[in-house]
Amino acid sequence: MIPARIAAAAALSFAALSAGAAGKDGVSFSHNDWELACDNTRTCRAAGYQSEGADITEPVSMLITRKAGPGTSIEIELQTGGEKATKGPVRFKVGKAALSGLKDSSTSLDQDQVRAVLPELLKNDDATLMDRGGQKWVLSLSGLNAVLLKMDEVQGRVGTPGALVRRGSKPESTVLPPVPAPVVHVVVPPKARPGDDGLAARIFPSLKQSDAKDGCNNHDDFNAKSLNVSRLTDRKVLLSFGCGMGAYNYSSLLWIANDKPPYAPVAIEANGDFDEKDGSVTSSMKGRGIGDCWSSETWSFNGKDFVRTAAAGDGMCRGFAGGAWSLPRYVTRVELSEPSATPSKP
């Protein structure tokens, strides 16, 4: 008979997303005190925290990571936080399993330790960490079974011997393989040229005023002097206007334009700060939750346009400033190439 905890987890999991549906944007899922992020390569990361009503001055989190493919190992990391300094090594206990001598604030378990604690994690309600001074952190395991079942589902492990929650006799060869990360060839922008500082005034009249009026709370400041111009190629430039100003977040409008008439500026999806060292634009947003969770998205210039190359975030945080972990939703393999030394012909 399947225990009630696991049966409930199964019902919740299969009501979410279809099996193996990692897709272009990966899979996100959460239940109670645990969350799951599987990126587009089918690598999955499950993060759990103290219960939602617990004292946030003593935050604790566990990260369980598993890559796709038959027979892949399971990685477990632990992290504690809070204002009080940890005194000496930490002891971790869950059910009948206990690990002593762990690092004081964060640690990665070895494979023997993983094998010892994993069965106990699946059948208990919480786990504890305690230092030599008696300081205690309580990790909630509520939602773990549902999240790990979803991990098995995304990676095609349900019913196989290597499944974490719902094992069976299906051959391990039926497990879904990892999906190769897309390769993005990124062109490093050339250095600014004489006269580039005058391009903003010349290109500004070609920009749609409605772009800033509809999307920026500081649209009254939209003028040529407020534009930043960065070189992308020997013929193209990037224009940016900081908008959507707030207490904690910042957004921008970006256009790609020709550096000579017709300027023909085109608004792009990418949003954030431009890094001329690698031709990337990164948007970072802070959620106003306890711990100020961060999420980020990056686009990179491929010589013609900006394409998305990364996305990550931490959905719960639970007292960890900026989040306990970075949970990738989308990953790529970026290959940089230097700009041509000889300008291309018009």
N, C-alpha and C positions, 0 to 999 in steps of 0.2 A: 504494500500500500504506500502511495506517495504521501509524505508528510503534508499537513495543511499549509505550512509556510511555502513549500515548493509548488504545491498545486495552485495556490493563489498567485504566486509569481508567474507561473506559466500562463495563467489566464490574462494577466496584465500585459505580459510581454507580447503574446501573439495578437493582442488587440492593437498593438502599436504599428509596426512596419513589417512588410513582408520579408521573408528569409533572404539573406544575402544581399539586401538592397543597399549596399554601401553607396553606390551612385557617385555622381560628380561632387556632391557636397557632403558626403559621408552620412552618418546617422547619429542623431542625438536622442537620448532617452533618459528619463529620471523617474525615480519612485522613492518617496519618503526622504531618507537622508543620504541617498546615493544618486550619482549621475553617471552617464555613459557618453563618451564621444568616440565614434569610430571614423577615422578619416577616409579619404578616397582610395587609399591603398588597402583598406580593410584592417589596418592596425587599430586595435580598440584599447581605450583607457577608461577604467572605472574608478571614480573617486568617491570616497565616503567621508563623513564628518561626524562631529558630535551631534546629538539630537538638536532639532531646531529650537527647542525651548531651553537648552542648556546654557550655562554661563559662558558667554563668548570671550571672557578674559582668559579662558584656558582652552583654546581651539586645538583640535587634533584632526589629522586627516590621513587616510590610507589611499595609495594609488596602486591599482592592479592593471598591468599592461600585458597585452598579448598580441603578437604579430599573427597575421593570417598564415594558413598552410597547415598541412598534416604534422602532428607531433611537435608543434612549437611549444617552447617553455613559457612559464608564467613568471612575471617579475612583480615583486611587491615592494613598495617603498612606504615609509612612515614619516610623518612630520608633525611636530608640535609647535605651538606658538604661545603667545601671551607675554605679559609684562614681566613676570617673575623669571629670573634666570634658573635654568635647570641645574640641579645639583648632582653631578656625577652621572654614571651610566644609567640607562633606563631599563626597566623590566617590563616586558610585554606579555600579557596573559589573556588567553581566550579559551574558554572551556577547560579541557584537560591539557592544553598545550601552553607552555611557558618558555619564554626566551629571555635570557639575562645578558647583561653587558652590552646592550645596544648603545649607539652613540646618543649624545645628550639631546640633540634637537632634530636630527633627521638621519635616516638610515635606510639602506637597501638590504633586504634579506637575501641570504644565499639560497641555493636550490634545496638544500636539506631543511632549512628553516621554512621555506615555502611549503614543502611537502608536509611538514609537521603542523602548520597552522591552518592550511586551507580547508581541510575537512571540518575543523572546529569553527571556522568563520561561517561556514554554510549552515550550521545547526544551532548557533547561539544568537542571543539578542544584542549583546554588546561585547566589547573587548576593552581592556584597560592598560594604560601605561603608567608606571610610577617610578619616580626617581628616588635617590637615597634620602632626600629630605622629606619624603612623604607626599610630595606634590603629585596629584593624580589627574589623568586625562581619561575620559570615557568616550570611546569610539562607538557610535551607534552602528548596528548591523541591519537596521530596519531598511529594507529595500535592496539589500545586497543580492539576494537570490533572484529578484526580478531583473536587476541590472545585468547580472552574469548570464542569466538565461538569454537576455537580449544579445549579449556579446556572442554567445554560442550560436544564436540564430543568424546574426549578421555574417559570421565566419563559416556558416554551414556545418557546425559541429553537433547539432542536436541529434541524439540517437547514436553517436559514435563513442568509442571508449575514451576519447580525449575530451569529451564535453565536460564542462565544469559543473553543470546542474542536472541535466537530463541525459544521462549516459545510456548507451545501448550497444548493440552488436553490429551496427553498420560499419563497413570497413573505413579505416582512417583515410583511405585514398579518396573517399567521397567529399572530404573537407575542401571547401573552396580555397583556391590558391590566392596568394597576394596579388594585388593589381599594381603593375609598375607605376611609379610616380611619373606624371607627364614631364617631359623635358622641355624647358623653356630657354631659348637662346636669347640672351639679354645683351644689348649693345650699350656699352659704357659711353655716356655723353662726352663730347669734346669740351674743351675749355671755352669759356666765354670769349667772344670776339669784340674787337673795337666797334663801338656803335650799338652793341646789344642793349646798353642802358637806355637808349632812345626808342627802342621798339615798342614799349608799352604805350607811349603817347600816339604812335602811328597806328597801332593795331586796335586800340580801345574803341574807336568809332565803329568798328566792324562787329563788336560784341553785342549780343542781345541784352538789353537792359532788363528784360523780364527774367533772365536767368537768376540775377541777384535779387530782384524784387520778390520773386516767388520762393526763393530758397534760403535767404539770409535775413537774420534779424538786424543786421547792420547795413542794410542795402543803401541807406543814405550816404554811406562812405564809399560807395562803388564809383571809382574814378580811375583815371590813368595812373595817378600817383600811388594808388592802393594796390596796383598790380605788381607782382614779381615776375620777372622773365628769366627763364633758364634755357640754356642751349641743349637741344636733344640730338640734332645731327647738323651737318653743314648747311642744311636747308630748312630745318624745322626747329621751332622753339616751343616751350611750355609756358603758359601764362597761368598764374594762380592768384586767387583772391580769397583771403581768409574771411569766412562767414560762419554763421551759426555759432557765434561766440556765446559761451555760458560759463558758469562757475567752475565746471569740472571738465567740460568737453570742448572740442574745437573741430570745425569742419571747414572745407574749402571747396571752391569751384575751380575746375581746371579745364583749360582748353589747349589743343595742339593747333599751331598756326604756322603758316609759311613766314619766313623772315623777309620776304619781298612781296610786293603786290602781285597778284591778289592775295591778301593775307588769309582769307578763308578760314577763320578760326572754327574749330569743331569742339563742342563740349564733350568731355569724356566721363565715364562712370567712376574712374579712380578718384579717391578723395583722401586728403591728408597732406603730410609734409613730403616734399621731394628731396631725395638724397642723390646728389649729382655723382657721388662716388660709384654707385652701382645702378643708377638709372631706375630707382624704385620710388614708389609713393606708398606711405604707410599711414593708415588711419587707426588711431587707438582711442577707444571709448571707455570711460569709467562709469560703471553702473552704481547708482547711489544706494547700494545695499550695505549691510554690515561687512566691513572689510574692504569696501570699494573694489568690486570685481572689475577686471580689465578684459576687454576683447579687442582684437586687432585684425586687420586685413591689409594685405600688401599686394600691390600691382607692380609689374616691372615692364620696362620699355623694350620691345623686341625689334626696334628699328623702324616700325611703322605705327604701332599702337601700344597701349598699356594693357597687359593681360594679367589676370589674377594669378599670383604665385604662392600665396599663403593666407590662411585664416585660422585663428585660434581664439580660445576664450575659456573662462572658468565661470560656470553658471551659478554656483552657490557661494563660494568663498568662506562663509561661516566664520568670520573673525580674522581671516588671514588677509592682511593688507595687500591688495593687488592680486589676491588669489593664492591658493596653496600650490597650484600646479598650472602649467600651460597645457591646455588640452587641444591639440591640433584638430581642426575640422577638414582642412584642405592643405595638401603638401605637394610640392613639385621639386624637380631637380633643376636648379638654375645653373646655366653655363654662361659665363661672362666672356665677351669678346671686346677687344679694344676698338675704338673708332678708327676709321681709315685715316691715314696721315694725309691723303690727297683728297681734297673736296670733290664731291661728285659734280658732274656737269648739270646745269639747269635743265 
